[in-house]
Amino acid sequence: VFCAGANLKERPATADEQHAWSRSFGALLSQVMHSPKPVVARIDGPALAGGIGLECAVDISVASDAAVFGLTEVRVGVAPAIVAVVCLPKMTIGTAKELMLRGNRIAATDAVRLGLVNHAVPTDQLDATVEAVVADLLLAGPNALTATKRLFSEVASRDETEAFEWAAQFSAELFISDEGREGMRAFAERRSPSWVRNE
């Protein structure tokens, strides 16, 4: 199991306790989403309810074809409120409505088609696929990865004119940074940049 959601047998007793629990889960999802480093999920089993929320909060997800996904909250009499914050941006409204209202489970290949998951692969290829994703990430400049993750929140929060202006300034800072200069020097010299480990 990747994550089957909250333990329904051990729920908070009062509304205040439930609110505190829900806020802490939301804070966890936010930390995953806004981690300065890329977060990759390896999913080889069910990702249900809060588990889909956790999966949607990561940057890149790789699932085995044995994995199943479901926003199943309505089947226990609640709504996928906290996970909606991270899941809705990945889906069309029509897809989200069907998944959230029906509460059924879907296969990994369907999760890819619907935009919830990046890759669905046979179980025996899961580790190799995750390793290939991580290997690609390790070729990127560490500060460039953090900067790229920042784009998703910064650009989305501005209108087009303001976004272009912000992006121009941000881009200029990156190009003249030590990491940017090293990357361009390495490219010109046909060598690996200093952050790449040559093993």
N, C-alpha and C positions, 0 to 999 in steps of 0.2 A: 504494500500500500504506500503510495506517495503521501497522501494525506486525505483521510476520510471526513474531514471537518471536525467540528466541536464534539466533545464527549457529551452526548445527550443525557447520560446517566448521572453526570456530575455538574449540573447547571447551577448558577447562582440562585439563591433563594428569593432575593428581593429585586425590585426594579432598579434600585441604586447600584446593587452589586452587578446586575446584568449590564447596566450602562457602563460601569467601570471596566467590565470584562470586554465589552464591545469596543470601547475606546482603546483599550490596550491592543486588541487584535488589529484595529485600524492603524495604530501607531506602528505595529510590526510590519504590516503591508507597506506603509509609507517608507519605513527604513529600507526595506528590500528595494522598492521602486527607486528611491533616491540615493542608494548606495553609490559612492563615487566610482566604484569598480563594477564592471559588468557581472551580472549574476546569471548563471546558467543552471537550468533545472534538468535533472535526469529523472524521467518519470517511467517507472516500470510497475504499474499497478493503478488502482483507482485514485483519481483526484476528484473528490466530490465536495460540494458545498464550499466550505472555507478552503478546502484543498485546491479548488479551481481558482479561488481568490489568490492563494499563494502562488500558483502557477502563472496567473495573469500578471502578477507583480514583478516577475523576473524579466530579464531582457531577452533571453533566448531560451526556448524550451525544446527538448528532444524527448519524445515519448516512444516506448516500444509499442508494437502493434497489439500487445496484451493490455495496454492501459485503457481505462475507460474514464469518461468525464461526465459530470452532471451537476447542474445547479438544482439540487434536490430539496431545497428548503421548504417549498410549498407542501411537500408530502408529509412533513411533520408539523404543519400549521404555522410556519413563519415565512418571512420573505428574505431573499438574499441581499439584505440592505448593505452591509459592510462590503461584501465582495463586489457589489454593483459598481462601486467607485473605481475598481481596477479592471473589471470585466467589460463594462459598457464601452470604454474607448476602443476595445479590440473588435467589436462586433457591430453589425448594422442593427438598427432598432428592431427590425422584423425578426432577425435571428435571436436577439436577446429576449424579446417577448416570448417567442416560442420556447426557448430553453428554460427561461425562468418560470413561465406559467405552467408548462407541462411537467417540469421536474423530472424528465426522463434522462437516461444515460445515453451517451453517444460514444462511438469508437474513436480511437486516436486519429484515424484518417479523416473522419468527419470534423474533428476538432481542428485539424489543419485547414481543411476547406473553409471552415467558418472563421478562421483567423485567431483562434484561441491558442494554438500551438504552432511552433515553427516547423518541426519535423516529426514525422511518424515513420519508424523504421522497424524491420524485423528485430525481435528480441536479441538475436545473436549479433546484430550490428549496432546495438545501442551504445555500448561502451566506446567502440571505434568512432561512432558519429560524434559523441560528446567530446572525445579526445581531439577530433579534427576541429570542432568549433573552438575549443580552448586553445589549440595550437594557433589558429588564426588570430585569436585575441592577443596572444602573447607576442605577435609580430607588430602590434600597434604600440605607439608611444603611450605610456601610462597616463600622462596628462591629457593626451589627445582623446583617450577613451572617456575620461572624466568630462572633458569639454563636450564631446559628442553627446554624452548622456544629458548634459545640461541643456542642449538645444531643444530637446523634446518639451521641456516645461517653459523655457524662455520664449521660444518662437510662438508656441501655442497661446501664450498669454498676451500677445500683442496684435494690433491690427497690422496689415501688410506693410504700410509705410514705416511704422515704428519697428517692425520686425527686421526689415532690410537695414535700417540704420543701426539697430543693436547688433545685427549679425556682421555688418561691415567693421564696426569697432572691435567686436570679439575676434573676428578673423584676423585683423591686423595684429592684435595682441598675441595670437597663437603663432603667426608667421614669424614674429620677431623674438619669440621665446627661445630659451636655450634648447628645449626639446625640438621645436620647429626647425631651428637652424641646424641642429645635429642631423635631423631626418633628411633635410634637403642636401646637406653636405654628403651624407652617406649615399644618397641616391646618385649624386653627381660623380662620386668616387666609386660607384658600383660595389659597395660593401654594405654589410648589415649595420644598422644603427646601433649605438652603444647599448640600448635596452634589450636587444635580442640576444638571448643566450645561444651560442653556437656549441651544441653538444656533439 
